Amino acid sequence: MKKTNLFVFMLTLLLPIPGYTAPLITPLKTAVIKSTTGICYKGKTCHVDQAGVWIPKTKVAIMSVSAAEQADVNLYVDLEISSKPEMYMCNEKDGIGCIFRMKYVGPGLYTYGADSGSTYLGSNITNTNITFPSGYGIVINANVPVYVHLDVRNGSLIDLTVDQDVWIYYVPL
């Protein structure tokens, strides 16, 4: 192929194809819900309804949720995201406003001759994510609170504050 023909061929690759339009992208918005149990004493269970809240100003469709598992010690965490005012209200009879639920347990731990509990050994750095299929989302009306509820069992040897960030990816409707 001559240089001129090659140049014309390459140029046609850069030109738009008649009748083709690129798919439209709707930008996602992000809400970060900061939630906490406050101080959770060693060996105790810390249950906090409404540990964090986000109130959308407009009607939205939640497309995806991400919760970072931040346990570096012996913790059991049950987390729920919903518009229900208390945890564990989502069920087979009433799932409206129920968005996300996850559980995780802290990393493998080793006892170094402690009298009780466990001592820190390692880190649990993972995320739990859910993304709904294209065209689907959980619709939340304007001014309806979306809560993060936490139920934490601190099986470690130290008192700690459990902070849990949740990222909500949504589009306004």
Secondary structure, DSSP 8 states (H G I E B T S, - for coil): --HHHHHHHHHHHHS--TT---------EEEEEEEEEEEE-TT-EEEEEEEEEE--SS-EEEEEEEEEE---SSEEEEEEEESSSSTT---SS--TTEEEEEEEE----B-SS-SSSBB--S---EEEEEE--TT--EEE-TT--EEEEEEEEE-BSS-EEEEEEEEEEEEE-
